[in-house]
Amino acid sequence: MSSRSEILGKIAKNKPQPTPLPELLAFGDTWNNGDLIEQFKESSALNGGKTILVKSREEIGSYLESSFDPGKQTISLSKSFKGNLDCDSIRDPHDLEKVELAILEGTYGVAENAAIWLPEENLQHRVLPFIAQHLVVILDAKNLLPDMHEVYKKVDVSAPDYGVFIAGPSKTADIEQSLVIGAHGPRSMTVFIIADE
């Protein structure tokens, strides 16, 4: 018997019994006394983002018209808004480099950190939320959850498709603690939470 086999044999004999996985913690709606929208807004602001509570998609349309240049490239993957660049016509993601505004629909929002789950079917091109200069995400208030534990109960992480959590515009900070927004991704992220749809 080789020393390798002897060592592996001893390890196999002394293998400890498996221990059960720990129970997942559940915190419930403890954020801001259960006010998930307010907590989401606070978390978003800390991330450098902006959250606007609206009652209808028409309010979103008014904001978009007054805040963004309609002459610059806009892609909308929301059925409620029209962009001037057809995402279906884009085959090479490099052709998205001049996108000024991307309008997306979020699936779930997380109050504790303002992360929004965007599955692949809501993106069309994986690079889109990272290459656009400005990002607008629309989220239904009923899809706000208190923490990541709750979201992972809803998201099928074993699915073969891509998905990503996004929690604000691009940020970087050097050792001198100089925060730069938009260094390698969107310069702004605005989340519209629709409360009464």
BABALUM-442883 format. One line per field, with one value per residue: residue in three letters; residue number from 1; x, y, z of N, C-alpha, C, CB in turn. Coordinates in steps of 0.001 Angstrom, whole numbers. Glycine has a CB too. Example, Ala and Ser with C-alpha at 12.3 -4.5 7.8 and 13.67 -1.06 7.14 Angstrom:
<pts>
type	c(ALA;SER)
seq	c(1;2)
nX	c(13190;12850)
nY	c(-5690;-2250)
nZ	c(7800;7080)
caX	c(12300;13670)
caY	c(-4500;-1060)
caZ	c(7800;7140)
cX	c(13200;12900)
cY	c(-3300;30)
cZ	c(7800;7870)
cbX	c(11308;14084)
cbY	c(-4473;-598)
cbZ	c(9046;5725)
</pts>
This chain:
<pts>
type	c(MET;SER;SER;ARG;SER;GLU;ILE;LEU;GLY;LYS;ILE;ALA;LYS;ASN;LYS;PRO;GLN;PRO;THR;PRO;LEU;PRO;GLU;LEU;LEU;ALA;PHE;GLY;ASP;THR;TRP;ASN;ASN;GLY;ASP;LEU;ILE;GLU;GLN;PHE;LYS;GLU;SER;SER;ALA;LEU;ASN;GLY;GLY;LYS;THR;ILE;LEU;VAL;LYS;SER;ARG;GLU;GLU;ILE;GLY;SER;TYR;LEU;GLU;SER;SER;PHE;ASP;PRO;GLY;LYS;GLN;THR;ILE;SER;LEU;SER;LYS;SER;PHE;LYS;GLY;ASN;LEU;ASP;CYS;ASP;SER;ILE;ARG;ASP;PRO;HIS;ASP;LEU;GLU;LYS;VAL;GLU;LEU;ALA;ILE;LEU;GLU;GLY;THR;TYR;GLY;VAL;ALA;GLU;ASN;ALA;ALA;ILE;TRP;LEU;PRO;GLU;GLU;ASN;LEU;GLN;HIS;ARG;VAL;LEU;PRO;PHE;ILE;ALA;GLN;HIS;LEU;VAL;VAL;ILE;LEU;ASP;ALA;LYS;ASN;LEU;LEU;PRO;ASP;MET;HIS;GLU;VAL;TYR;LYS;LYS;VAL;ASP;VAL;SER;ALA;PRO;ASP;TYR;GLY;VAL;PHE;ILE;ALA;GLY;PRO;SER;LYS;THR;ALA;ASP;ILE;GLU;GLN;SER;LEU;VAL;ILE;GLY;ALA;HIS;GLY;PRO;ARG;SER;MET;THR;VAL;PHE;ILE;ILE;ALA;ASP;GLU)
seq	c(1;2;3;4;5;6;7;8;9;10;11;12;13;14;15;16;17;18;19;20;21;22;23;24;25;26;27;28;29;30;31;32;33;34;35;36;37;38;39;40;41;42;43;44;45;46;47;48;49;50;51;52;53;54;55;56;57;58;59;60;61;62;63;64;65;66;67;68;69;70;71;72;73;74;75;76;77;78;79;80;81;82;83;84;85;86;87;88;89;90;91;92;93;94;95;96;97;98;99;100;101;102;103;104;105;106;107;108;109;110;111;112;113;114;115;116;117;118;119;120;121;122;123;124;125;126;127;128;129;130;131;132;133;134;135;136;137;138;139;140;141;142;143;144;145;146;147;148;149;150;151;152;153;154;155;156;157;158;159;160;161;162;163;164;165;166;167;168;169;170;171;172;173;174;175;176;177;178;179;180;181;182;183;184;185;186;187;188;189;190;191;192;193;194;195;196;197)
nX	c(851;579;1917;233;-2285;-2600;-2799;-5121;-6941;-6951;-8023;-10590;-11642;-11802;-13652;-15849;-19271;-21938;-23307;-26452;-27710;-27798;-30760;-32462;-32394;-35152;-36366;-38621;-41007;-39403;-38092;-37976;-40353;-41932;-42403;-41774;-41389;-40392;-38000;-36715;-36369;-34582;-32367;-31759;-31000;-28661;-27136;-26621;-28630;-31948;-35276;-38604;-41874;-44834;-48230;-49168;-48316;-48334;-47366;-44697;-44012;-44238;-42121;-39927;-40021;-39435;-36916;-34982;-33127;-34856;-33676;-31454;-30105;-32444;-33511;-36272;-37488;-39845;-43266;-44842;-43575;-41955;-38956;-36335;-34664;-34601;-34435;-34604;-33418;-30748;-27891;-25226;-23815;-22006;-23047;-24629;-23298;-23751;-26072;-28161;-30260;-31803;-34739;-36199;-38011;-38379;-38314;-38369;-37927;-35641;-35896;-33922;-31482;-31943;-31659;-32525;-34083;-33343;-34259;-33047;-34900;-35971;-34024;-32854;-30345;-27505;-25624;-26879;-27997;-25638;-24189;-25634;-26005;-27817;-30129;-33365;-35646;-38605;-40859;-43248;-44994;-46032;-44241;-42106;-39816;-38697;-35973;-32952;-33184;-35906;-36287;-34733;-36280;-38206;-36938;-35755;-32906;-31627;-32278;-31393;-31053;-29761;-29489;-29617;-28842;-29344;-28340;-28252;-26491;-23334;-20423;-17333;-14541;-11501;-8439;-8232;-10719;-12440;-15371;-16688;-19246;-20692;-18425;-17769;-20099;-23676;-24469;-26543;-29312;-32670;-35434;-38737;-41409;-44439;-47310;-50133;-51228)
nY	c(-1187;2161;5263;7340;6089;5012;7337;8516;6512;6603;9157;8759;6972;8553;10472;13062;12974;14137;17393;18988;21594;25029;26666;29012;32462;34555;37732;39208;41929;44099;46371;49798;49841;48169;49624;49222;50618;53121;52304;51181;53481;54958;53214;53166;55840;55901;54290;55915;56204;57080;57201;57214;57545;56659;56859;56038;54931;56999;59192;58526;58715;61506;62416;61258;62570;65196;64989;63695;63762;63537;63164;61595;58235;55883;53017;51062;48519;48186;47727;49898;52206;53859;53549;55086;53428;50257;47412;44804;44861;44916;43060;42752;43353;45478;47503;48897;50891;53654;54160;56221;56170;53555;51788;49700;46848;45870;42848;41942;43868;44834;45842;46205;46800;48044;46598;45333;42706;41535;39510;37589;37690;40199;41855;41394;42042;41266;43174;45606;47074;47964;49393;51558;55116;56207;54746;53538;51981;50217;49319;47347;48099;45998;44014;44464;43358;42509;41640;40007;37295;36775;37349;35404;33213;33486;33654;31540;30180;28031;27941;27887;30322;33696;36217;39244;41267;44665;47618;50451;53283;53033;52824;53823;53928;55324;54799;57171;57758;58971;59217;58163;58488;56618;55699;53325;52422;52929;56395;57330;56074;55597;54639;53790;53347;51851;52460;52199;50392)
nZ	c(0;-890;455;-90;-503;2032;3625;2539;3156;5983;6298;5232;7121;9360;8811;9583;10779;8697;9172;9748;7577;8591;9861;7853;8497;9210;8904;8502;8077;9265;8618;8963;10507;8939;6639;3600;1226;2024;3236;1028;-544;1068;1108;-1604;-2037;-489;-2096;-4201;-5981;-7196;-6109;-7063;-6126;-7671;-8925;-11323;-14654;-16423;-15043;-14953;-17636;-18045;-16458;-17790;-20261;-19528;-18415;-19973;-23023;-25975;-28414;-28166;-28034;-26988;-25334;-24729;-22803;-21689;-22044;-21811;-22626;-25320;-27066;-29067;-30330;-31588;-29790;-30658;-33118;-32668;-32917;-32291;-29234;-28943;-30412;-28720;-27459;-27526;-26195;-24428;-22581;-20828;-20343;-18128;-16831;-13555;-11595;-8864;-5895;-3295;-68;1944;687;-1715;-4045;-7248;-8902;-12053;-14474;-17307;-19429;-19140;-19994;-22515;-23837;-22096;-21408;-21469;-19087;-18026;-19833;-20709;-20346;-18557;-16352;-16029;-13977;-13594;-11104;-9497;-6546;-5057;-5413;-3785;-1394;1932;2424;1164;1681;1390;-1300;-2559;-2063;-3962;-6435;-8971;-8625;-9707;-12321;-15800;-17055;-17273;-14747;-12814;-9984;-9488;-7936;-8023;-9517;-11339;-9324;-7854;-5638;-4567;-2661;-1353;-668;-2507;-3984;-7037;-9280;-11867;-13173;-14550;-15726;-15645;-15201;-13744;-11852;-11796;-10003;-10416;-8388;-8554;-6940;-6907;-8972)
caX	c(0;1374;1642;-941;-3474;-2704;-3291;-6524;-7709;-7120;-8958;-11932;-12107;-12020;-14527;-16917;-20657;-22454;-24190;-27514;-27536;-28513;-32031;-32326;-33011;-36209;-36498;-39953;-41113;-38906;-37483;-38779;-41683;-42689;-42583;-40769;-41121;-39512;-36677;-36123;-35948;-33383;-31268;-31436;-30262;-27321;-26435;-26430;-29769;-33102;-36524;-39773;-43135;-45871;-49492;-49485;-47236;-48378;-46443;-43343;-43850;-43996;-40764;-38971;-40045;-38808;-35582;-34038;-33128;-35470;-32837;-30388;-30561;-33205;-34086;-37265;-37963;-41140;-44329;-45521;-42824;-41310;-37644;-36071;-33758;-35252;-33495;-34655;-32555;-29348;-27330;-23928;-23934;-21167;-23875;-25359;-22368;-24203;-27386;-28224;-31262;-32421;-35920;-36384;-39006;-37824;-39188;-38470;-37077;-35240;-35897;-32723;-30316;-32435;-31330;-33670;-33796;-33640;-33957;-32587;-35998;-36235;-32840;-32598;-28882;-26983;-24788;-27685;-28064;-24300;-23589;-26427;-25577;-28820;-30956;-34658;-36253;-39985;-41123;-44546;-44805;-46383;-43085;-41043;-39624;-37850;-34542;-32502;-33709;-37245;-36180;-34225;-37394;-39015;-36121;-35260;-31476;-31118;-32659;-30191;-30973;-28992;-30229;-28680;-29339;-28739;-28735;-27817;-25571;-21961;-19672;-16009;-13873;-10101;-8008;-8415;-12153;-13109;-16414;-16988;-20458;-20712;-17072;-17713;-21465;-24643;-24207;-27683;-30343;-33916;-36415;-40118;-42240;-45842;-48003;-51559;-51559)
caY	c(0;3389;6214;8113;5275;4904;8624;8667;5537;7147;10284;8204;6369;9607;11508;13383;12825;15408;18164;19618;23003;25874;27248;30371;33482;35353;38950;39783;43345;44902;47600;51016;49434;47527;50507;48763;51661;54116;51695;51069;54836;55292;52372;53634;57104;55547;53687;56912;56172;57925;56449;58073;56829;57161;56116;55557;54972;58311;60050;58163;59291;62947;62581;60913;63635;66423;64753;63081;64285;62553;62984;60627;56849;55350;51678;50733;47141;48261;47871;51175;53334;53586;54124;55395;52397;48954;46445;43581;45017;44860;41705;42852;44236;46670;48551;49583;51789;55048;54241;57224;55790;52229;51690;48274;46432;45024;41768;42068;44870;44464;47055;46368;47296;48641;45771;44930;41502;41651;38263;37787;38058;41637;42591;41118;42005;41304;44357;46828;47921;48396;50237;52784;56233;56386;53558;53701;50678;50332;48222;47381;48104;44692;43134;44846;42381;43125;41330;39060;35963;36661;37335;34110;32249;33705;33525;30193;30335;26877;28083;28089;31681;34735;37229;40101;42273;45980;48428;51837;53570;52568;53582;53353;54845;54959;54748;58489;57818;59857;58442;58572;57840;56462;55486;52187;51962;54037;57570;57515;55038;56064;53568;54221;52342;52135;52063;51892;49942)
caZ	c(0;-978;1538;-509;-209;3490;4135;2129;3926;7333;6209;5020;8382;10352;8253;10540;10322;8160;10048;8954;7267;9557;9437;7339;9332;8586;9686;8313;7709;10386;8107;9155;10987;7873;5488;2648;232;2637;3401;-309;-942;1848;628;-2950;-1897;-17;-3235;-5247;-6891;-6910;-6159;-7167;-5943;-8576;-8907;-12666;-15632;-17079;-14290;-15373;-18966;-17899;-15928;-18837;-21274;-19017;-17854;-20903;-24388;-26875;-29597;-27892;-28132;-25862;-25504;-23712;-22767;-21019;-23041;-21579;-23168;-26602;-27277;-30468;-30832;-31450;-29207;-31466;-34298;-32234;-32871;-31633;-28064;-29099;-31020;-27652;-26771;-27495;-25553;-23373;-21570;-20908;-19478;-17874;-15830;-12502;-11148;-7413;-5264;-1948;754;2767;-47;-2969;-5205;-8068;-9680;-13476;-15183;-18685;-20338;-18985;-20427;-23924;-23944;-20727;-21196;-21546;-17891;-17624;-20864;-20870;-19505;-17513;-16205;-15366;-13698;-13106;-10179;-8830;-5087;-4463;-5578;-2846;-324;2954;2390;147;1998;815;-2764;-3000;-2024;-5163;-7640;-9233;-8886;-10448;-13725;-16622;-17585;-16586;-14007;-12101;-9055;-9684;-6774;-8125;-10618;-11181;-8318;-7465;-4706;-4404;-1268;-749;-395;-3454;-4651;-8404;-9786;-13314;-13698;-15469;-15942;-15676;-14369;-12845;-11833;-11208;-9838;-10226;-7707;-8831;-5714;-7081;-10332)
cX	c(893;1008;414;-2227;-3699;-3296;-4767;-7437;-7976;-8108;-10390;-12499;-12472;-12916;-15657;-18310;-21150;-23376;-25260;-27211;-28297;-29831;-31772;-33044;-34092;-36459;-37871;-39892;-40655;-38313;-38431;-40216;-42549;-42925;-41489;-40417;-40148;-38097;-35971;-35584;-34658;-32172;-30810;-30613;-28832;-26470;-26160;-27553;-30877;-34340;-37689;-41020;-44192;-47122;-49848;-48265;-47212;-47438;-44998;-43051;-43542;-42581;-39731;-38881;-39298;-37352;-34546;-34230;-33713;-34653;-31725;-30976;-31222;-33724;-35063;-37671;-39217;-42185;-45030;-44834;-42082;-39950;-37466;-35046;-34402;-34232;-33475;-33721;-31074;-28897;-26004;-24050;-23062;-21966;-24698;-24510;-22846;-25594;-27323;-29110;-31792;-33553;-36255;-37480;-38332;-38821;-39439;-37516;-36823;-35100;-34571;-31548;-30664;-32012;-32613;-33248;-34277;-33269;-33639;-33705;-36378;-35090;-32583;-31099;-28323;-26223;-25621;-27718;-26705;-23667;-24349;-25902;-26518;-29744;-32228;-35247;-37616;-40292;-42489;-44337;-45127;-45246;-41876;-41000;-38624;-36363;-34236;-33003;-35055;-37197;-35709;-35275;-38226;-38247;-35637;-33787;-30882;-31493;-31415;-30018;-30156;-29947;-29238;-29443;-28603;-29260;-28198;-26898;-24192;-21237;-18290;-15406;-12430;-9711;-8090;-9891;-12858;-14106;-16692;-18201;-20360;-19361;-17026;-19089;-22395;-24276;-25364;-28607;-31539;-34883;-37777;-40883;-43694;-46666;-49432;-51869;-52390)
cY	c(1245;4321;7068;7361;5153;6182;8806;7705;6028;8313;9767;7604;7431;10739;11804;13175;14164;16094;18828;21089;23853;26380;28661;31346;34202;36554;39597;41251;44239;46222;48776;50705;48875;48405;50198;49829;52689;53562;51576;52428;55233;54509;52827;54919;56835;54949;54683;56960;57103;57057;57420;57205;57470;56305;55551;55652;56298;59293;59777;58801;60775;63208;62321;62017;64879;66229;64230;63624;63239;62300;61976;59216;56381;53971;51461;49280;47039;48476;49220;52361;52917;54273;54480;54442;51046;47921;45140;43650;44916;43410;41699;43811;45491;47833;49321;50669;53236;55200;55215;56759;54394;52186;50207;48046;45504;43967;41855;43159;44484;45732;47276;46990;47930;47865;45383;43745;41716;40329;38550;38221;39537;42496;42519;41025;42181;42586;45636;47658;48456;49367;51539;53867;56435;55174;53918;52310;50916;49094;48409;47249;46754;43684;43583;43820;42947;42864;40280;37644;35748;36600;35977;33004;32330;33431;32089;30288;29137;26951;28378;29514;32591;35649;38033;40999;43573;46891;49847;52046;53001;53458;52979;54388;54381;55011;56100;58764;58875;59023;59037;57775;57770;56203;54377;51577;53155;55170;57842;56313;55607;54899;54209;53083;52756;51566;51600;51445;48688)
cZ	c(0;182;1197;-152;1297;4093;3787;2882;5343;7338;6075;6307;9410;9860;9240;9926;9771;9154;9204;8693;8285;8982;8914;8258;8542;9475;9538;7943;8859;9926;8286;9556;9863;6660;4463;1621;797;2816;2054;-760;-220;1348;-755;-2895;-1421;-1139;-4351;-6252;-6436;-7040;-6137;-7066;-6834;-8448;-10272;-13564;-16393;-16374;-14692;-16730;-18904;-17416;-17027;-19886;-20800;-18596;-18838;-22308;-25331;-28139;-29403;-27856;-26828;-26231;-24370;-23868;-21908;-22102;-22924;-22244;-24428;-26645;-28742;-31086;-30545;-30978;-30017;-32672;-33945;-32141;-32097;-30453;-28134;-29697;-29979;-26979;-26672;-26859;-24380;-22223;-21855;-19888;-19352;-16842;-14827;-12072;-9645;-6934;-3825;-1108;1477;2021;-1399;-4205;-5934;-8911;-11107;-14153;-16654;-19624;-20225;-19520;-21930;-24217;-22533;-20413;-21052;-20256;-17432;-18614;-21079;-19926;-18319;-17533;-15456;-15198;-13071;-12286;-9548;-7321;-4465;-4608;-4763;-1718;677;2798;1332;414;1325;-709;-3254;-2882;-3297;-6452;-7781;-9622;-9632;-11926;-14559;-17128;-16685;-15824;-13194;-11130;-9349;-8580;-6849;-9303;-10330;-10178;-8151;-6518;-4546;-2929;-577;-457;-1247;-4249;-6022;-8865;-11306;-13940;-14737;-15685;-15915;-14714;-13419;-12944;-11104;-11170;-9622;-9577;-7924;-7676;-5959;-8505;-10267)
cbX	c(-966;1146;2877;-890;-3334;-1319;-2459;-6665;-6976;-5766;-8599;-11898;-11033;-10703;-15104;-16771;-21583;-23201;-23394;-28866;-28014;-27638;-33065;-32880;-31958;-37526;-35431;-40780;-42561;-37867;-37102;-38777;-42393;-43989;-42542;-41254;-42434;-40080;-36796;-37167;-37068;-33614;-31697;-32720;-30989;-27415;-27238;-25159;-30302;-33169;-36621;-39761;-43584;-45371;-50613;-50653;-47374;-49826;-46620;-43174;-45097;-45008;-40526;-39362;-41491;-39598;-35690;-34195;-31692;-36854;-32246;-29671;-29383;-34377;-32979;-38502;-36866;-41180;-45348;-45621;-41838;-42198;-36547;-35585;-32327;-35897;-33871;-36081;-32828;-29161;-27117;-22827;-23581;-19949;-24809;-25826;-21053;-24222;-27858;-28739;-32431;-31369;-37150;-35071;-40233;-37405;-38580;-38154;-37713;-33911;-37021;-32308;-29345;-31946;-30538;-34180;-34470;-32866;-35144;-31962;-37223;-36478;-31644;-33233;-28334;-26082;-23804;-29082;-28691;-23405;-23514;-27938;-25499;-29626;-30190;-35628;-35346;-41010;-40031;-45476;-45672;-47657;-42707;-41276;-39133;-38272;-34066;-30989;-33841;-38112;-35219;-32994;-38289;-39534;-34921;-36096;-30735;-31652;-33720;-30226;-32363;-28135;-31318;-27847;-29144;-29064;-28254;-27127;-25478;-21219;-20420;-15090;-14611;-9197;-6600;-7849;-12388;-12080;-17707;-15757;-21753;-21291;-16117;-16754;-21882;-26032;-23951;-28449;-29836;-34511;-36039;-40778;-41889;-46292;-48010;-52410;-50287)
cbY	c(1;4103;7123;8401;3875;4620;9796;8440;4203;7603;11201;7138;5440;10175;11066;14836;12330;15171;19223;19481;23310;27063;27266;30474;34482;34517;39930;39610;43693;44125;47443;51851;50619;47077;52019;47519;52350;54567;50309;50535;55867;55005;50890;53860;58057;54560;52532;56656;54760;59168;55447;58887;56843;57172;57007;56354;53812;58868;59835;56613;59060;63571;61628;59591;64002;66944;63798;61564;64683;63010;64287;60956;55930;56298;50558;51662;46202;49412;46744;51430;53883;54060;53161;56827;52506;48511;46151;43323;46355;45575;41155;43330;43470;46352;47936;48571;51763;55615;52838;58547;56807;51079;52518;47637;45723;45867;40408;40714;46267;43655;46988;45041;46168;50063;44504;46106;40245;42857;37273;36515;37194;41968;42076;42198;43127;40122;44511;46467;47148;47196;49480;52508;57516;57716;52436;54646;49808;50494;48138;46250;49179;44132;43058;46292;41009;42654;40845;39062;35776;37832;38432;33736;32503;35124;34500;29488;30539;25582;29208;27164;32255;35554;36591;40948;41829;46565;47774;52267;55079;52557;53600;53121;54896;55890;54227;59577;58106;60570;58405;58350;58612;57660;55160;51126;50917;53518;58796;58820;53716;57264;52623;54643;52230;51527;53206;53111;49694)
cbZ	c(1235;-2348;1793;-2034;-833;4106;3558;622;3969;7900;5009;3919;8958;10774;6871;11025;11485;6841;10863;9667;5831;9977;10614;5904;9850;8375;9285;9566;7311;11166;6624;7881;11640;8399;5920;1944;-207;3993;4064;-1329;-639;3343;587;-3763;-905;1149;-3782;-5957;-7016;-7869;-4984;-8496;-4445;-10041;-8420;-13268;-16610;-17089;-12776;-15444;-19792;-16927;-14729;-19497;-21623;-17842;-16739;-20902;-24832;-27261;-29998;-26547;-28483;-25472;-25524;-23813;-22232;-19936;-22892;-20107;-22125;-27782;-26817;-30600;-30171;-32795;-27735;-31936;-34974;-30871;-34309;-32630;-26826;-29988;-32059;-26608;-27467;-28910;-25075;-23929;-21540;-20646;-20055;-17401;-16506;-11303;-11503;-6713;-5345;-1964;1767;3314;-264;-3089;-4777;-8967;-9050;-14121;-15072;-19206;-20051;-17515;-19701;-24794;-24931;-20493;-22353;-21920;-16768;-17458;-22163;-20595;-20332;-17715;-15474;-16184;-12760;-14289;-9092;-9362;-4447;-5117;-7035;-2277;-891;4280;3764;72;3521;1262;-3249;-2196;-794;-5179;-7601;-10355;-7580;-9841;-13903;-17793;-17768;-17594;-13094;-13094;-7560;-11112;-5493;-6856;-10864;-12543;-6962;-8718;-3312;-5235;-1187;-1668;1080;-4402;-3802;-9360;-9337;-13924;-12565;-14941;-14881;-15339;-15244;-13179;-11154;-12003;-8644;-11577;-6152;-10215;-4741;-6727;-11163)
</pts>
